[in-house]
């Protein structure tokens, strides 16, 4: 019954190819941190310096988000994807081949390389409204948020396996190859679909078109919602790693995080199959409640006899994550002008990156002060703030109409999710 709601997506021309290659083009985001960490740690013996190099890549990606989105809205997205993938892969290749004595060069190289991060997610999210509408579009955004969880499970596993075989250098070289292959594959699919050129601009005046999208209150609020949501969830990720390390079983962290992601994946699949437009606020408060479930099960509140007892709770806690992100993503696609959607999703990526960046030191401090439970308290509070922000987000259809190339048979009327 659940999968039946996704069948209309298979009949949309080019959609499956675009979707699969867009996911492959995002693998670098999940795999690179592990590769860079081990590479720089091998050079310097310092995890702090390794984290700093990762931060420069993140800063570059955050700055590039809206810039690459603007480029996608104004020019050919197939060429943009190919160029960014080539430059990004070349930058990682240079970093991987640096001699250990020149480790400091990884900082400027990381920043420049980050500026060319392939904009796969924002380009893909801007394409879905051109191919779908109604309930089919809701299912598409749910599928994207759900299967992106697989990217964040498979990416680190792939990188970790490569590190075990050929070290950090091998992992970074693999990510470089994946970036180039994924970007070129996605670019080819965009070209084949005939969607390389941006949509025609709406009736807005040139003055309005030059205004920053962040001057649209609802769009800015949605960016803040995504920033806080991911910041809170990233805090929990850090707590899981810290707790596993505290109990002397660091390998457990990967399994615990995987169960959390599996819960998100299942929740996303089910939510995408429900009829009617998604209720963002309801999903966001469910995500906050799920995060709070972990607090009484962690030290110093409770010392579990086995970390495996946390697995079913993590599964349940993750159920609302992908549905919440899918609802926010779909709403951004609705409120953004049709000819500036990639830029809007670029701001979303920047917000998410910023959230991850500020949550790490905050969570680390909370864990140091009050243990894992307090770290999760901080994450739950941040997710709850995100949920309260959603109360001010509209739920009606935007005034601007879109013209999909293809659509599923369902108009999308039904009970809100």
C-alpha positions in Angstrom: 0.0 0.0 0.0 2.8 2.4 0.9 4.8 1.7 -2.3 1.7 2.1 -4.4 1.7 5.8 -3.8 5.2 6.0 -5.4 4.3 4.2 -8.6 3.2 7.4 -10.4 6.8 8.6 -10.1 8.0 5.7 -12.3 5.9 7.0 -15.2 7.2 10.5 -15.2 9.7 10.8 -18.1 13.4 11.0 -17.0 12.5 11.3 -13.3 14.1 8.0 -12.1 17.4 8.7 -13.9 17.6 12.2 -12.6 16.8 11.1 -9.1 19.3 8.3 -9.0 22.2 10.3 -10.4 21.4 13.3 -8.1 21.8 10.9 -5.2 25.1 9.6 -6.5 26.3 13.1 -7.0 25.6 13.8 -3.3 27.7 10.9 -1.9 30.7 13.1 -1.5 29.0 15.2 1.2 28.5 12.2 3.5 31.8 10.4 2.7 34.3 13.3 2.6 34.5 14.2 6.3 35.8 10.7 7.3 38.4 10.8 4.5 39.6 14.3 5.3 39.8 13.5 9.0 42.0 10.5 8.6 44.1 12.2 5.9 44.9 15.3 7.9 45.3 13.2 11.1 47.9 11.1 9.3 49.8 14.2 8.3 49.7 16.1 11.6 48.6 13.6 14.3 45.9 16.2 15.3 42.2 15.7 15.0 41.7 19.4 15.8 43.5 20.3 12.6 41.6 17.7 10.7 38.3 19.3 11.9 39.6 22.7 10.9 40.3 21.6 7.4 36.8 20.0 7.2 35.4 23.4 8.4 37.1 25.3 5.5 35.4 22.9 3.0 32.1 23.5 4.8 32.5 27.3 4.8 33.2 27.2 1.0 30.1 25.0 0.4 28.0 27.4 2.6 29.1 30.4 0.7 28.7 28.7 -2.7 25.1 27.5 -2.0 23.1 30.5 -3.1 25.7 31.6 -5.7 25.6 28.2 -7.5 21.8 28.3 -7.2 21.7 31.7 -8.9 23.9 30.3 -11.6 21.6 27.4 -12.1 18.6 29.7 -12.3 20.2 31.8 -15.0 22.2 29.3 -17.1 22.5 25.7 -18.2 22.4 23.4 -15.2 24.0 20.5 -17.0 27.2 22.5 -17.7 27.2 23.9 -14.2 27.1 20.4 -12.7 29.8 19.2 -14.9 32.1 22.2 -14.3 31.6 22.1 -10.5 32.1 18.4 -10.4 35.3 18.6 -12.3 36.7 21.5 -10.3 35.7 19.9 -7.0 37.2 16.6 -7.9 40.4 18.2 -9.0 40.6 20.2 -5.8 40.2 17.0 -3.7 42.8 15.3 -5.9 45.4 18.0 -5.2 44.6 17.8 -1.4 45.0 14.1 -1.4 48.3 14.2 -3.1 49.8 16.9 -0.9 53.1 15.9 0.8 52.7 15.8 4.6 55.2 18.7 5.0 52.7 21.0 3.1 49.7 20.0 5.2 48.9 23.7 5.9 48.1 24.2 2.2 45.0 22.1 2.8 43.3 25.1 4.4 43.3 27.5 1.3 42.8 24.5 -1.0 39.9 23.3 1.1 38.2 26.7 1.0 38.5 27.0 -2.8 37.4 23.4 -3.3 34.4 24.0 -1.1 33.3 26.9 -3.3 32.9 24.4 -6.2 30.8 21.9 -4.2 28.5 20.3 -6.9 25.0 21.8 -6.3 23.3 18.4 -6.9 20.7 18.7 -4.1 19.5 22.2 -4.9 19.5 21.6 -8.7 17.5 18.4 -8.2 15.0 20.0 -5.8 14.4 22.8 -8.2 13.7 20.3 -11.0 11.0 18.3 -9.2 8.3 21.0 -9.4 8.9 21.2 -13.2 8.2 17.4 -13.5 5.5 16.8 -10.9 2.6 18.5 -9.1 0.0 17.7 -6.5 0.3 14.4 -4.6 3.0 13.2 -7.0 5.2 16.2 -6.0 4.6 15.5 -2.3 5.7 11.8 -2.9 8.7 13.0 -4.9 10.0 15.3 -2.1 9.3 12.5 0.5 11.2 10.0 -1.6 14.1 12.4 -1.9 14.4 13.2 1.8 14.0 9.5 2.5 16.6 8.2 0.2 19.0 10.9 1.1 19.2 9.1 4.4 20.7 6.2 2.6 23.3 8.5 1.2 24.3 9.5 4.7 24.4 5.9 5.8 26.3 4.5 2.7 28.7 7.5 2.3 30.5 7.1 5.7 30.5 3.3 5.4 32.1 3.5 2.0 34.7 6.0 3.2 35.4 4.0 6.3 35.9 0.8 4.3 38.3 2.6 2.0 40.2 4.1 4.9 40.7 0.6 6.3 42.2 -0.6 3.0 44.2 2.4 1.7 44.1 5.1 4.4 42.7 8.6 4.3 44.4 9.4 1.0 42.6 6.6 -0.7 39.3 7.7 0.7 39.7 11.3 -0.5 40.7 10.0 -3.9 37.6 7.8 -4.0 35.4 10.8 -3.1 37.1 12.9 -5.8 36.3 10.1 -8.4 32.7 9.8 -7.1 32.2 13.6 -7.3 33.3 13.7 -10.9 31.4 10.6 -12.0 28.2 11.6 -10.1 28.2 15.2 -11.4 28.8 14.2 -15.0 26.1 11.5 -14.8 23.6 13.9 -13.3 24.6 16.5 -15.9 24.0 14.0 -18.7 20.6 13.1 -17.3 19.6 16.8 -17.2 20.7 17.3 -20.8 18.7 14.2 -21.9 15.6 15.4 -20.1 15.6 18.7 -21.9 15.6 20.6 -18.6 19.1 22.1 -18.8 17.8 25.6 -19.5 16.1 27.5 -16.6 12.3 28.1 -16.7 10.9 31.3 -18.1 10.9 34.1 -15.5 7.6 35.1 -13.9 5.9 38.5 -14.2 8.0 40.1 -11.5 9.7 43.4 -12.4 13.5 43.6 -12.9 13.8 45.5 -9.6 11.9 42.7 -7.8 14.0 40.0 -9.4 17.2 41.6 -8.2 16.0 41.6 -4.6 17.4 39.0 -2.2 15.2 36.0 -1.7 15.8 36.4 2.0 13.6 39.5 1.9 10.7 37.1 1.5 9.7 36.5 5.2 8.3 33.0 4.7 11.3 31.8 2.7 13.7 33.1 5.3 11.6 31.5 8.1 11.8 28.1 6.3 15.6 28.5 6.0 15.7 29.1 9.7 13.5 26.0 10.3 15.9 23.8 8.3 18.9 25.3 10.0 17.6 24.7 13.5 16.2 21.2 12.7 19.5 19.9 11.3 21.5 21.7 14.1 19.5 19.8 16.7 19.8 16.5 14.9 23.5 17.0 14.4 23.8 17.5 18.1 22.3 14.1 18.8 24.8 12.6 16.3 27.7 14.1 18.2 26.2 12.8 21.5 25.9 9.3 20.2 29.6 9.3 19.1 30.7 10.8 22.5 28.6 8.3 24.5 30.0 5.3 22.5 33.5 6.6 23.1 32.8 7.0 26.9 31.7 3.5 27.3 34.8 2.2 25.4 32.8 0.9 22.4 33.3 3.5 19.6 32.2 1.0 17.0 28.7 1.0 18.5 28.2 4.6 17.3 27.8 3.6 13.7 25.1 1.1 14.5 23.2 3.5 16.7 23.3 6.2 14.0 22.2 3.7 11.4 19.1 2.7 13.4 18.2 6.4 13.7 18.6 6.8 10.0 16.6 3.7 9.3 13.7 5.1 11.4 13.9 8.3 9.4 13.8 6.3 6.1 10.8 4.3 7.2 9.0 7.4 8.4 9.7 9.2 5.1 8.4 6.3 3.0 5.1 6.2 5.0 4.6 10.0 5.1 5.1 10.2 1.3 2.3 7.7 0.8 -0.3 9.6 2.9 -2.9 11.6 1.0 -3.1 15.4 1.2 -0.6 18.2 1.7 1.9 17.7 4.5 1.5 19.5 7.9 5.0 20.8 8.6 4.3 21.9 12.2 2.8 18.6 13.2 5.9 16.8 11.8 8.3 19.2 13.4 6.8 18.8 16.9 6.9 15.0 16.4 10.6 15.3 15.6 11.2 17.3 18.8 9.3 14.8 20.8 11.3 11.9 19.3 14.6 13.6 20.2 13.4 14.2 23.7 12.7 10.5 24.1 16.4 9.9 24.3 17.1 12.2 27.3 16.0 9.9 30.2 17.9 6.9 28.7 21.4 8.4 28.7 23.9 9.1 31.6 23.9 10.7 34.0 20.1 10.2 34.1 20.3 6.4 33.4 23.1 4.0 32.8 21.8 1.4 30.4 23.3 -2.1 30.9 23.8 -2.4 27.2 23.9 0.3 24.4 21.8 -2.0 22.2 18.7 -1.2 24.4 18.8 2.2 22.8 18.2 0.8 19.2 14.4 0.6 19.3 14.1 4.1 20.8 16.5 5.6 18.2 14.3 3.9 15.5 11.1 5.5 16.8 12.9 8.9 17.4 14.0 9.0 13.8 10.5 8.4 12.3 9.7 12.1 11.9 13.0 13.4 10.6 12.7 12.7 6.9 9.0 13.6 6.8 9.7 17.0 8.4 12.6 17.8 6.1 10.5 16.7 3.1 7.6 19.0 4.1 10.0 22.0 4.6 11.7 21.3 1.3 8.3 21.1 -0.6 7.2 24.3 1.0 10.4 26.1 -0.1 9.8 24.9 -3.7 6.2 26.4 -3.5 7.0 29.8 -2.1 10.2 30.4 -4.2 9.7 32.1 -7.6 9.8 29.4 -10.3 12.8 30.9 -11.9 14.8 31.2 -8.6 14.1 27.9 -7.0 17.7 26.6 -7.2 18.9 29.8 -5.4 16.2 29.3 -2.7 17.5 25.7 -2.2 21.0 27.1 -2.1 20.0 29.2 0.9 18.5 26.1 2.4 21.8 24.3 2.0 23.6 27.3 3.5 21.2 27.3 6.5 21.7 23.6 7.1 25.5 23.9 6.8 25.4 26.8 9.3 23.3 24.8 11.7 25.7 21.9 11.7 28.7 24.2 12.2 27.3 26.0 15.3 25.7 22.9 16.9 29.0 21.0 17.2 30.8 23.2 19.7 27.6 23.8 21.6 26.9 20.1 21.9 30.4 19.3 22.9 30.3 21.9 25.7 27.0 20.5 27.0 28.4 16.9 27.0 31.5 18.1 28.9 29.4 19.9 31.4 26.5 17.5 32.0 27.1 14.3 30.1 25.3 12.8 27.1 21.8 13.5 28.5 22.4 17.2 28.7 23.8 17.2 25.1 20.5 15.7 23.9 18.6 18.2 25.9 20.4 20.9 23.9 19.5 19.2 20.6 15.9 18.7 21.6 15.5 22.3 22.6 16.9 23.4 19.2 14.6 21.1 17.3 11.7 22.4 19.5 12.6 26.0 18.5 12.5 24.8 14.8 9.0 23.4 15.5 7.7 26.7 17.0 9.1 28.5 14.0 6.9 26.3 11.7 3.8 27.7 13.3 4.4 30.9 11.4 4.8 29.1 8.1 1.9 29.3 5.7 0.2 26.1 4.4 -1.8 27.4 1.4 -0.8 27.2 -2.2 1.4 30.1 -3.5 0.0 32.6 -5.9 2.4 31.6 -8.6 1.4 28.6 -10.7 3.9 26.1 -12.0 3.6 24.1 -15.2 4.8 20.5 -14.7 6.0 18.5 -17.6 4.2 15.4 -16.2 2.1 14.6 -13.3 0.6 11.7 -11.4 -3.1 10.9 -11.5 -3.8 12.3 -8.1 -4.6 16.0 -7.6 -3.4 15.9 -4.0 -6.7 16.6 -2.2 -7.1 14.8 1.0 -6.5 14.9 4.7 -3.4 16.8 5.9 -0.6 14.7 7.1 
